[in-house]
């Protein structure tokens, strides 16, 4: 369990990135922080592995204040997936995946062979192991990023807009595979995105953030859609827009779901 | 040609002198410029004073420098270390700025990723920053190496033997073949060293050919 206790982040120039946030990420759950850019969601995420130190308040993992853990050790024990993969351009794919185990002292050979298995796990051909990141597509790089985060078998995964830089079709695919992977691995995941659909697609729980990382609403995707807490959340999730207002229409004996503009979006099962 | 065949063993000896008088300062200047460049790239405040100071080293006339060094370091006037120290200083002058630019060229996102993965500062330097600074550094290193090979000859004027000795001797005794041999071999050494550096760069940085430029 990750716990943020009254954390606040103020930069020397006076900007307040995070204003008094308290929240919990339950073990083995996926919590998504969603908000527009500059709302402080990434700052909040980076407090977990001490890439950002809060000005006040504490972040703890399973009751242990992260400040009491050595930064480098802490980061190695937490998987981190960055936007656009964040791969090291001078390392082959296999070496990228093997990075953390090698830093922890596993032999390069052993770590590389484990890396090839992980590539398969995230849906990549192990033959890609000898390529360099620049030789891969955006979607493939992103999968490598996930494999690398899993390499040291961390309990916690931090994901910072990991699928933001890939096209919508690949993004859907990656989201689906992430759900499958998560159902097998049961990691504690804190996920940051500005895309509400992505948040609803992945989160067991979703936190809609205002500026200063203030939590506007917290709930399951269904709860948030059913009862947006206020005007801000309502606008953010697009409640009431034609895209979110679905109705059922009967066509040739089948029930078709249409949106507010009467455009079909799917078929009711059963 | 006849002169060359008669003096082959002398020329060979001078060639070897020249090689190590070039190689040692190149290696030393590289080893010193890398940390200086890193400091200049990572600490804004010291960048300008540091790079100005190292750049000014190059303004010292080489002959004057070679005469000053024995006095400053308490060396014999004809000690090869006089040339080595002087050429190392020139090497730093040429390489420090390039090294600073090289470290500056390493992407912020990549460094952030390195931190997020749990590299210590030390590991990040050796495993991420130095290799990624390599391509830009290599360009400055090549200029510096060729310049050093050529500057070694100046030492001959104060009696430190190298291929430059073939110039000074040739002038004094009016032997054109000696001057031409010195000149040609200096150029050959410069080219050969440059080729070695390029080759080492290619082996050490295999990802560069994989990256579409």
Interface residues (C-beta under 8 A of the other chain):
Chain A: X49 X51 X72 X73 X74 X75 X76 X77 X80 X82 X84 X86 X87 X88 X89 X90 X91 X92 X99 X100 X103 X131 X132 X134 X135 X148
Chain B: X109 X110 X112 X113 X114 X115 X116 X117 X118 X119 X120 X123 X128 X131 X132 X205 X207 X210 X211 X212
